[in-house]
Amino acid sequence: MEHHFYPTNEEKTISELGEKRLLDVLSNMLLIRNFEVRAESAYQMGHIGGFFHAYIGQEAVQLGAVEAIGEKNWWITTYRCHALALLLGATPSEIMAELYGRATGNAMGRGGSMHLYTDRLLGGFGIVGGQVPIATGAAFQVKYKKIKDEISVCFLGDGAVPQGAVHEAWNLAALWDLRCLFVIENNQWGMGTHVERAVSVKRLAEDKAPGYGMKGYTLDGMDFLHCYQAFKELGAQMLKDNRPILVEVLTERFRGHSISDPGLYRTKDELKLLQERDPIEIYKKKLENQGILTEEKYKEMNQAARKIAQEAMKFAEESPWPSADTLEKDVFAP
């Protein structure tokens, strides 16, 4: 069944954002990409242990959402959480130090790759689909406190769609008229299982949403400008209607599910073909066509992002290990 993308107007979006902000977006995309690449290399060198899930290939999705909807909302995501933490105020150094397990890390070295937080980021979440009820709870408190200008935004993967708690949360959000934007980042693979072998419908939002009395939309997750305008309009619609919305964003991850996954379920030729739709390259070409970006400027921006990531690695390597005395700090028990 064919997907019908949410209708957007690229010229309108470019005009609205303006040259400076368009370049700032590219800077953030490059920072996410370079951070992930350097963190991967640190893992391979043995500096990082445990789990590690890169966001490479999906940069346009969360960046489009944050730029469009704004930081002053409630955000929660999966274990693939480095990018969203960067976008919501965590520094590259504190995130890298957290990956290294150091005391200067985002969670004092105790959360690792899958558990990053900021004032408005309720965390990366290690349990598949476990963040969806929490996001629904955040939307409930917005309604309970009668906050007029906030929503809750929840990212989940296609692999979470069959989970029972996800559907319970969607039902409650619709039943109670909660302003929660559920964003399914469909990167086609739940670990090594293709989405078509795991989910009974072809369009994860458009087919599922009507069963909960919600509206459902599909976005092109490789195109930042498309994601930005769609998320901006959907966020405004939620504030007006006080209803949840289900969105499927079609995207691709260019790495395995995690760093330990060689991704043998995709051939090299298939991966090469996918990478021709790199969201950074797509966005770069659009800025070049507008006369906003030159190849020289792009290389300069990419080098600046690489330097920030390298400095974050240096900061992490030089940071102290946490003391055993802090092991039970901030742990709540009855």
C-alpha positions as a printed Julia matrix, in Angstrom:
334×3 Matrix{Float64}:
   0.0    0.0    0.0
   1.34   3.42  -0.96
   2.27   5.96   1.69
   0.88   9.46   1.31
   3.2   11.94   2.98
   1.82  14.86   4.96
   1.52  17.8    2.51
   4.18  20.5    2.97
   5.48  23.53   1.08
   9.28  23.59   0.91
   9.58  27.18  -0.34
   7.38  28.4    2.51
   9.48  26.53   5.07
  12.78  27.87   3.7
  11.44  31.42   3.74
  10.11  31.06   7.28
  13.33  29.67   8.73
  15.7   32.15   7.1
  19.37  31.72   6.2
  20.89  31.81   9.7
  18.52  29.28  11.17
  18.83  27.0    8.15
  22.6   26.94   8.64
  22.19  26.38  12.38
  20.1   23.31  11.55
  22.89  21.96   9.34
  25.37  22.61  12.14
  23.24  20.53  14.52
  22.88  17.72  11.99
  26.64  17.61  11.54
  27.2   17.68  15.29
  24.9   14.68  15.8
  26.57  12.75  12.97
  30.12  13.52  14.08
  29.33  12.81  17.72
  27.94   9.39  16.85
  30.88   8.54  14.58
  33.45   9.51  17.25
  31.53   7.73  19.98
  31.45   4.6   17.84
  35.22   4.77  17.42
  35.63   5.21  21.18
  33.52   2.08  21.72
  35.63   0.12  19.25
  38.77   1.25  21.07
  37.37  -0.15  24.32
  36.65   3.18  26.04
  32.89   2.56  26.11
  31.14  -0.59  27.28
  27.6   -1.85  27.47
  25.02  -0.96  24.86
  25.39   1.65  22.13
  22.71   2.56  19.56
  23.67   5.17  16.95
  21.22   7.63  15.38
  23.14   7.87  12.11
  20.71   8.26   9.2
  17.77   9.49  11.29
  19.03  12.99  12.15
  16.26  14.85  10.31
  13.48  13.42  12.46
  14.16  14.56  16.02
  15.9   17.71  14.82
  12.83  18.6   12.78
  10.56  17.99  15.77
  12.59  20.01  18.29
  13.09  22.92  15.88
   9.39  23.0   15.06
   7.76  22.36  18.43
  10.35  23.91  20.76
  12.26  22.69  23.8
   9.61  23.87  26.26
   7.6   20.68  26.03
   8.02  17.19  27.47
  10.19  14.8   25.47
  11.0   11.12  25.84
  12.59   8.62  23.52
  14.06   5.15  23.1
  17.52   3.87  23.96
  18.72   5.61  20.74
  18.82   8.87  22.68
  22.12  10.7   22.09
  20.73  13.06  19.42
  17.68  14.18  21.4
  19.81  14.83  24.47
  22.12  17.03  22.39
  19.15  18.93  20.96
  17.59  19.51  24.38
  20.61  21.02  26.08
  22.97  18.27  27.18
  26.54  19.11  26.16
  28.62  16.82  23.93
  31.16  16.53  26.73
  28.69  15.41  29.41
  27.11  12.89  27.04
  30.45  11.46  25.95
  31.56  11.27  29.59
  28.38   9.36  30.37
  29.14   6.89  27.59
  32.6    6.47  29.1
  31.02   5.87  32.53
  32.75   8.87  34.12
  31.69  10.97  37.1
  31.33  14.08  34.9
  28.71  12.34  32.77
  25.09  13.31  32.27
  23.96  10.77  34.88
  27.26  10.73  36.84
  28.4    7.72  34.84
  25.59   5.47  36.06
  23.16   5.6   33.14
  25.32   4.96  30.12
  24.32   5.22  26.48
  20.61   4.47  26.89
  19.73   6.8   29.78
  20.32  10.5   29.14
  18.32  13.36  30.66
  17.81  17.12  30.56
  15.27  19.39  32.25
  12.75  18.58  29.53
  13.99  15.17  28.41
  12.42  12.47  30.55
  15.11  10.09  29.43
  16.18   7.54  26.96
  14.43   4.29  27.83
  15.92   0.81  27.66
  12.66  -1.17  27.64
  11.05  -1.39  24.2
   7.86   0.7   24.35
   8.31   1.44  28.05
   8.57   5.18  27.44
   5.11   5.43  25.84
   3.08   5.22  29.11
   5.49   7.74  30.68
   4.94  10.2   27.82
   1.2    9.71  28.25
   1.62  10.49  31.93
   3.48  13.68  31.07
   0.59  14.7   28.82
  -1.84  13.92  31.65
  -0.03  16.25  34.06
  -0.13  19.01  31.43
  -3.9   18.62  31.31
  -4.26  18.21  35.1
  -2.31  21.43  35.72
  -4.22  23.2   32.94
  -1.04  24.21  31.13
  -2.12  25.8   27.88
   1.06  25.87  25.78
   2.76  22.5   26.3
   2.52  19.04  24.77
   4.27  15.73  25.31
   6.31  14.25  22.47
   7.12  10.55  22.48
   9.48   8.82  20.05
   9.24   5.07  19.62
  10.53   2.6   17.08
   8.59   0.38  14.71
   9.62  -2.56  16.9
   7.61  -1.1   19.8
   4.33  -0.95  17.87
   3.25  -4.54  18.75
   3.9   -4.0   22.48
   0.83  -4.14  24.73
   1.71  -1.15  26.91
   1.95   1.01  23.79
  -1.66   0.32  22.86
  -2.88   0.82  26.41
  -1.19   4.23  26.43
  -2.63   5.2   23.04
  -6.1    4.23  24.26
  -5.8    6.3   27.45
  -4.4    9.31  25.57
  -7.38   9.25  23.22
  -9.9    8.5   25.97
  -8.71  11.37  28.15
  -8.01  13.91  25.37
  -4.3   14.2   26.16
  -1.93  16.32  24.09
   0.62  13.62  23.3
   2.35  13.4   19.92
   3.38   9.78  19.38
   6.13   9.6   16.75
   6.96   6.16  15.34
  10.46   6.32  13.85
  10.08   3.5   11.36
  13.65   2.7   10.37
  12.36  -0.57   8.88
  14.1   -2.94  11.3
  13.32  -4.06  14.85
  16.76  -5.44  15.67
  17.1   -7.85  12.7
  13.41  -8.34  11.92
  11.9   -6.31   9.1
   8.8   -4.34  10.03
   6.68  -6.22   7.49
   7.3   -9.44   9.42
   6.41  -7.88  12.78
   3.47  -5.51  12.28
   0.18  -6.55  10.7
  -0.47  -3.3    8.8
   1.54  -1.42   6.19
   0.96   2.15   7.42
   1.8    2.2   11.11
   0.07   5.5   11.91
  -2.58   5.91   9.25
  -3.87   2.35   9.73
  -3.54   2.16  13.54
  -4.73   5.64  14.56
  -8.43   5.28  13.58
  -8.79   2.37  16.02
  -8.11   4.82  18.84
 -10.05   7.76  17.47
  -6.8    9.56  16.64
  -5.56  11.2   13.48
  -2.6    9.5   11.83
  -0.01  10.89   9.43
   3.08   9.72   7.55
   6.25  11.83   7.14
   9.42  11.53   5.07
  12.05  11.13   7.74
  14.97  11.73   5.38
  13.87  15.31   4.63
  14.39  17.86   7.4
  12.32  20.6    5.74
   9.36  18.24   5.36
   9.64  17.04   8.97
   9.95  20.58  10.31
   6.82  21.94   8.66
   4.75  18.85   9.41
   5.74  18.79  13.08
   5.1   22.52  13.43
   1.59  22.22  12.04
   0.78  19.08  14.01
   2.04  20.64  17.24
  -0.19  23.67  16.66
  -3.12  21.39  15.84
  -2.71  19.56  19.15
  -2.72  22.8   21.14
  -5.96  23.76  19.4
  -7.77  20.41  19.48
  -6.43  18.96  22.74
  -6.19  15.53  21.13
  -3.33  13.04  20.7
  -1.85  12.42  17.24
  -0.04   9.37  15.86
   2.73   9.93  13.33
   4.84   7.45  11.38
   8.15   8.82  10.11
   9.74   6.7    7.39
  13.48   6.72   7.9
  16.56   4.49   7.75
  19.37   3.74  10.15
  22.73   3.38   8.43
  24.18   1.18  11.16
  23.12  -2.07  12.77
  20.54  -2.06  15.54
  23.37  -1.58  18.02
  27.12  -1.51  17.72
  27.26  -5.28  18.22
  24.94  -5.88  15.25
  26.8   -6.46  11.94
  23.55  -5.91  10.03
  23.93  -8.97   7.81
  20.21  -8.85   6.99
  21.04  -6.03   4.53
  23.45  -6.47   1.63
  26.21  -3.96   0.98
  24.45  -2.9   -2.21
  21.17  -2.32  -0.33
  22.93  -0.22   2.29
  24.76   1.79  -0.37
  21.45   2.51  -2.07
  19.91   3.63   1.22
  22.82   5.96   1.93
  22.12   7.82  -1.28
  19.2    9.29   0.65
  21.39  10.54   3.48
  19.35  13.28   5.24
  22.44  15.46   5.58
  23.25  15.21   1.87
  19.63  15.9    0.92
  19.55  18.98   3.14
  23.0   20.12   1.99
  21.94  20.05  -1.67
  18.8   22.03  -0.92
  20.82  24.76   0.79
  23.28  24.8   -2.12
  20.41  25.16  -4.59
  19.18  28.16  -2.58
  22.62  29.79  -2.72
  22.88  29.58   1.07
  25.71  27.05   1.27
  28.98  26.43  -0.58
  31.12  23.31  -0.52
  33.84  25.25   1.28
  31.41  26.45   3.96
  30.08  22.92   4.38
  33.57  21.5    4.92
  34.26  24.24   7.46
  31.07  23.43   9.38
  31.76  19.71   9.29
  35.27  20.25  10.6
  33.94  22.4   13.44
  31.49  19.65  14.43
  34.24  17.03  14.25
  36.41  19.15  16.53
  33.62  19.43  19.12
  33.2   15.65  19.12
  36.95  15.11  19.45
  37.12  17.56  22.35
  34.25  15.69  24.01
  36.27  12.47  23.75
  39.28  14.19  25.32
  37.1   15.53  28.14
  35.69  12.06  28.8
  39.1   10.36  28.72
  40.47  12.85  31.25
  37.44  12.73  33.56
  37.56  10.76  36.84
  35.78   7.51  37.47
  32.81   7.77  39.85
  33.39   6.86  43.47
  31.74   3.74  44.84
  30.29   6.01  47.52
  27.93   7.49  44.92
  26.55   4.12  43.78
  23.32   4.43  45.78
  22.98   8.22  45.51
  19.59   9.29  44.08
  18.29   5.73  44.22
  14.81   5.61  45.7
  13.72   2.59  47.71
  10.73   1.95  50.02
